[in-house]
Amino acid sequence: MQEAEIEALLKHLGFTEYEAKAYLTLIIYGTLNAEKISRVGNIPLPRVYDTMGGLADRGLVFVSKTRPQEFKVVNPKQLLSLLKEDEKKKMEKKIEKIETIMPQLLRSIPAKPIKGEVESEEVIATVKRKLNMEKLWFDFLSETKYEILVFAGDLSWVEKTSTIIKKSIKRGVKYKILWCRTGKKIISRVKKLMKMDIELRYVDTGDIRGVILDNKKISLVQKIDSERDLTTIIITNRLITNIFRRYFMHLWDKGMPLKKFLKKS
């Protein structure tokens, strides 16, 4: 494989242009100081130290304590595991940010009451009456074509929606449900969903309640002070739905599979 092809692969793995050049230079030539990396790798000398510092922070290169400093790559065979760990840390930081700003977002976004379907690609809207919220929920289940991802709490909605859930499954809709509470009633609801061949996983924390529909629309429920004081926020902005879907899948990967949970409970 040519050097240019290897460099392109490194960029595909998330390396910047200078990181890819520097890393490849060290693989080929071994331990080098900054001047040699600059000359051989065709990298401006002032950028070498920043670049190597970034690679060192990610655990991809060793930095000597000598003067001048010398650099060498960590065993390239460990590259995949190091990059996976790096991506995991980045995702965890994003999730921390989401969990920090979500309560503020739900309180402060412009409230645009609606009565029916949300059509705009950029809409953030609210529905406050419980009756309207339930109708909207049934409409969502009816119109979804292939995927519903659910952030759930006590699964109290299962009894009312089981019939329409079964109909949507027959249409080919796949469900993934994350829930975060325990108790006899909740276990009963979990088992009811399990009989429908729905995928469920348990997570021990989680403040978000809502659904992601076909990765096009999000419906979030905010409980203010009491069970009656609820607000549903509907978001149809694709950028936001993508962020929430990535967050959901991160929690899904960390969640406890249903069979394992039932064995412990």
N, C-alpha and C positions, 0 to 999 in steps of 0.2 A: 504494500500500500504506500502511495506517495505521501510526502510530508504534508502537502496541501490538503489531501483527503483526511489525514489524521487530524489536522488543525480544524477542518470543517466539522468533524465528528465531535471534537472537544467543545466547539461553539454550540453544537446541537445539545450538548449535555449541560449548557448553562455557563460556560466559560466566556469571558469577554475576549475581544481580539488579542489584547496584550497578554492576558492570562493564558490563552491557548498557545501563543508564540513562546512565552517564557517556559511553560510547562513542557512543551515539546522539545525545546532547546535543552532543558535539563535531562530529559529522558535520553536524548541522543548523546550529549556530551558529558553527562555526569555532573559532579560538583563544580559550580562556577561562582565567581563573584559578580557584582552588579555590572561592572564595566564589560566583562566578557559576555554576560547575558545580553546587554545592550548591543554590543557589536555583532555577535553571532545571530541573535534573534531579531535584529533590526527593530529594536524598541528604543525610543528616546530615553536616555539615562535618567532624567528626573522622574519618568513614569515607572522605572524598574522597581524602585523601593516600594511605591504604593502597590504595584501589582503583586510583588512578592509578599508584602504584608497581608494582602487579601487572601492569597493562597495559603499562607501560614495560618491565618485565622480559621480557615476551613479545614486545617489539618492535612493539607495536601503536600506541603513542603516543610523541610527542616531548615531553620536559620541558625547559623553558628554564632557563638559569642565572641568570635575573633574579630580583629580589625585588619583588613577590611572584612566585612561579613561575607560568608559564603552560603550558598543555597544548594540543596539537593532534594529530589523528590522522595516522598514516602513511597514505599513499595507500590508500584503501579497496580499490582493485583488487588490492593485494598481500595482502589479508586471508586468502584461501584458502591461499596458499603459506606465510604466516607461521603460520597455525594448524596446517597439516600439519607444519611443522618443530617447532612446540611439542609436538604429540602424539608425534612421533618421539622427541624428547628425553625425554618422560615415559616412553615405552615402554622406551627404553634404560636409564633408571634402574631401572625395574621388573625388567628382565632382569638387570642387575648385581646387584640384590638377590636374585633367584632363584638366580643362579650362586653367590652368597656363602653363602646359607643351605642350599642343597640338600645339600652334603656333611654338614652337621650334622644335617639332617633325616633323611637315610638312616641315619646312625649312631645317632640317639637316639630315633626313634619307637618306641612300645611294640610289641614283637614278639608277634604273635598267630598262631602257626602254624595252618595250615589244611590240610585234605586235599583238599577238593573245591571246589565252586562258592562264590563270594562273593555273598551275598544282600543284606546290609544296605547301605542308602544311605550310611552313615557309616563304613564299615569301612576301616581301614588294617591290612593283614595281611602276613605274610611266608611265603615258601616257600623252603626251603634245599636240599633234595635235588635234584640235577640231574635225576633221572628224573621227579620230581614237576613240576619246572619245565617240562620238555619236554612233558609231558602237558597241563599248564595252557596252554601256548602253542598246542598243537594245538586244545584246546577253545575258546580265544579266537578263533582263525581260523575255526572252524566256526560259532560262534554270532554273530559280527559280521554286522550287517545291511546297513550302507551305507558305512562309512568306517573305514579304518585308517591312522593317521599313525605313522610309524616314525622314531625317533631311532636311527640305526645307526652302527656303527663299521666293521668289516671285512666285514660282510654274510656271515659264515661260516655263518649259518643257512639260506641260500638253497637249498643242495643238499637238505637234509632236508625243507624245507617247500614246494618248488616245486609238487608235485602238489596239495596242499591250497590253496595260493594260487590256482592256476588254477581250482579248483572254486569258491572264494569269488568270484572275478572273474565267473564265469558266473552267479552268483547276483545280481550287480549291485554287489558291494563295490568301492569305489574306494580305491586306494592312493596315498599320497604318502610318499616315503622320502627322508630326509636322511641322507647318509653323509659321513664325514669322513676316510677313509684312502685311500691310493693303493697301487698295486702291480699286477703282472700278474694274480694270482689275483683281486684285487678287481675289476679292470676286466672280467675274464671273468664274474664274478657280476653286475656292473652290466649287461652286455650281455644276459645271460640274463633279467634282470628287464625290460629294455627290450623284448625280444621278446614279453613278456606285456602290452605296452601300459601298463606301470606308470610313473607320473610319478616322476622322481628328480631331486634337486638336490644339488650338492656344496657343503659348507661347510668352511672350513679349520680351524675350531675346534669343540669341542663335547664335553662330558664326560658328557652324559646318554645312557643307553642304555635304550630301552624303546618301548612302543607306547601310543597313545591309541585306544580302541575306541569308535566311535559317540559320542564326546564324553561317555561315561558312565563309563568305566572306564580306569584307567591301570595298566600293568604296567611297573615300573622294575626294571632289573637292576643290582645293585651288585657289582662285582668287588672283593674285599677284598685278598687277597695273591697268590692264584694262580688259575689257570684253574678249579680244582676248588672254590675257596672263593667261591661265588657266593650271593647272596641276591636273590630276587625280592620286590618290594614291590608289593602290589596296593592301589590306592586307588579307592574308588567314591564319594567325596564330590564332588558336582557343582561346588561352588565351586573345588576344587583342579583338577578336570579342565578347567574353563574357563580357569584361569590357564595351565595347561600348553599348552592348545590355542592360546591367543593367543601364547604364547612360540614354539611351533612355527611358526605362520604368519608371525611376525616373521622368524625365521631363514629360512623358505622364501622370503620376498620378497627377502632379502639373498643367498640361495644362487645358485650358478652352474648354469644349466640344463644338462641332460645333454649335448645336442649341442655346446654351447660347450665343455664340459669335455673331451669326446672329441676335439675338434679340437686342444685344447692338449696333450693327453696323448700 
